[in-house]
């Protein structure tokens, strides 16, 4: 009678043993190390010269800015909440938030404005909800990752990329969609054009007026809507830092503009100004 061979132990170091999560993550980090692609957090010395952040106006280190902020905070009544405590749709809204939205709308010469946790959240929230089934989204090939995330969640139909900051590229992309669906040229489909006014990687400025001319020519029924991310223009371009759109005087042609508090304004949060959103409100 031949004795049965013992089964190899799962702890015997066999190469076929399943890897633990730690093993998998360690291997991934090792591969990144080998490619010099592993990133780590660093704390810069206070004497460092800033050539890489988005603190364009150096407000984050301004003593005057700090003093005004602390004075405003200290002068608020004890009943003033330091946090919302909940969704604005429930009980987290405040007069302060609405006053800020009214200020933003007036500052950016728009009928309405809406606050967000960040510019990233604004792009994801709007692009995942506003474009409807059958609508078309045309986007610059260098649009921010947050816009891609919003489009991924969107119910909109065709999404087509066009060459970076190219009016010819936009024309070709729009003509291609019109050829596939004549209802677009008839005004029965909405077309959203996604661009940034300033692109952070190269600092180039979008040819917004040329884009407007293309859309006006090919969509004479007014069903073309510009969505402009002005995150890197806020505080730097335009009257009082209002952005490139207002510098060009074309704010009445922009459906939505996204600005952020987290770059030149040295704070946190995002905001959008909307051209037609007030028309959607239902009277109480």
N, C-alpha and C positions, 0 to 999 in steps of 0.2 A: 504494500500500500504506500503510495507516494504522498508525502505530507504536502498540504497546500502551502503555497508561497505567501508570506505576509504581504498585505497591501502596503504600498509606500505611504508614509505619513504625509499629511498635508503640510507639516512643518519641517519636512526633511530638506527643504531648500531646492526642491525640484523646479526646473525652469518652467514647467507647465502649471505651476501653482498660480491661482488667480492673484492679480496684483491688488494691493490695497489702494485706497484713495490717496494716501500719502505717497506711495510709490509712483502712482500716475502723475500726481502734481509735481513731485520731485524731478521726474524725467522731463516733464514739460519745461520746468524752470531751467534744467540743465541744457536743453536744446536752445532755449533763448540765450543762455549765457554763452554758448558756443557761437551764436550768431551776433553777439554783442547787442542783443535786442531786449535784454531784461532791464526793466526800469525800476528805479527806487526813489523814494521820497528823500528830499534833502532840505535842510534848513540853511538858508543863506545868511551870512553875517550881515549885521546891520550896515556895515560900510560898503556892501556890494553895490555896484552901479547897475541899474535895471535896464536891460536892453531886450527883454523877452516877455514881460508880462503885458496885460491889457490895461494897466493903470496909466493910461495915456496922459492924463493931466496931473499925475502925482497927487491926487486928492487923498489917497489912502494914507499918506504921510504928512498931510497938511495940518498944521496945528490949528489954523483958523477953522478949517472944516470940522475938525474934532471938537473944538469948543462950541461951535454952533449946534452940532449934533447933541452934545451933552446938555447944553442949555435947553434945547427943545425937549429933551427927555425929562429933565428935572422940573420943567415948568408945566408938565401935564398933570391934571388932577389925579388924586389917588384912585379914582374909579376907572381911569383909563387903562384898558387891558394891554398887557405887553405881548399877548398872543391871541389868536382868534379863538382857540379852544374848540374849533369844529369847522365844518364846511360852511361857506358863506350862504349856501342854499338852506341851511338849517338855522343855526344861531351864531355863526361865526362872522357875519357881516358887521360893519361898523361905519359910522359917519365919517371917520378918518379915511377909510378905504375909498369910500365914494367921493370924498373931497379930492383925494389924490387922483382918482380916475378922471374927474372933471378937469383938474389942473392939467393932466397929461393931454386930454383931448384938446383943450384950448391951446396949450403950448404947441402941439403938433398940427393945429388948424384942421381938426377932424371932428365930426359930429359926436363920436363916442370913443371911449377907450376901456380896456379891460386889463386888470392886473393878473399876473401869473407867478408861479413860484420861481420861474427862470425863463430865459429866452428859449432854452431847449424845450421846456414844457409847453411854451406857447406854440412852437412849431409843430410839436407832436399833437397837441390838443386840437389845433385848428385844422391841420391838414388831414387828420384822421376823421374829422366830423363834417366839415363844411362841404367839400366836393362830394357830389352825389353820384349814384350809379348812372352811367352814360356820359358823365362829364369827362373832360380831357385835361390832363396835367402835362404841361411842357416845362421842363426844368433845365437850368444851366448845369453842365456836366460837373462843375465844381461847387455845387450847392452843398450846404452844411449837412453833416450826418444826421442831425435831428430832423431835417426835412425829409430825408430818406426814410427815417423811422416813421414819420407821420404818413408818408405815402404808402408805406408797407401796410399800415393799418386802415388805410382809406378804402372806401367802397367804390371810388371812382373807377371809370373804365380805362381807356388807353392812357399810358404814361410814357412819354417820349422825351429823351434827352436831346439837347442841342449843344453845339460847340460853344465853348466858354466865351461869354461876352461877345457873341457874334450875331449881329442882326441878320446876316445871310443865313446862318445856321437856324435861327428862330424861324425865318421865312420858310426855309425848306421843311422844317419839322411841322409847321402849321399847314403848309400846302399839302404835305403827305397825309395828314389827318383829314383834311377837307376832302381830298380825293377818295379816301376810304369811306367817309361819312358826309355826304352833301348837306345833311341837316345842320352841321356845324356852321356852314356859310349862311344858312337860312336863319340862324339865331336860335335854333331849337336845342342846341347843346352849349353848355358853358365850357369855356376854356380858361384854365388857370395857368398863368405864366409865373414861374418861381425863379427869382433871382436874389442876389445880394447886392446892395449898393456898393459896398467895399468888401473885397475878398481878402481875408486875413493873411493868407499864405504869401501872396505877392503884393498886396496893397493896391491892386488895380481897381479902377472905378468902372462900374457898369455903364454902358451907353444907353441910359434909360430913355432918353428922348428918341433915339433911333428905334428902340424896341417899341415904343408907343406908336411910331409911324407905321411900322410893319403890322401891328395888330389893328390899327385903325383902317388900314387899306384892305386887309383880308377878312376882317370881321366888322363890317359896316353897321351891323345891327346892335353893337354894343355888348356882345356876349363874351368879350375878352376881359379877364380880371387879373390885374397884377398883384402879386404877393411878394413884397420886398422885405428882406431881412436887413435891417440897418444896425445890427448889433455893433459893428466895428466903425460905424459912422457917428453913433450917438456921442455927443459932447465934443466932437472933433470937427465935423463939417456942418455947414448951414448956419442960419441965423441963431445965435446963442446955443450952438451945438445941436440944433434940431434935426440934422441929418442931410444927406445928399438930396433927397426928394424935395425938401423945402428949399434947399439952395437952388435947385432947378425950377422951382415954382410949379411943380406938377403934382402936388399933393391931392388935387381933385381928381386925378386919374388913377390913383392907387387904391385898390380895394382894401388891402390890409398892409400895414407897416409894422414890423416887429422891432422893438427897441429893448435894451437891457439895462438894468441898474448895475450889473456885475463887472463892467469893464471900466470905461472912463468915469463913471459916476461913483465908483469905489463903494458899492453896496451889494445888495443881493436882490434878485427878483427880475421879472420880465414884464413887459407891457406891450400891448398892441393897440394901434389906432385903426378904427374901422370906418370906411366911408359910408356904408349903407346899413350898418347894424341897427341904428336907431329906427329905421323904417320897419324893422321886424318886431318892435316892441308892441305888446297888446295893452291898450289902456286899462287901468284898474277899473 
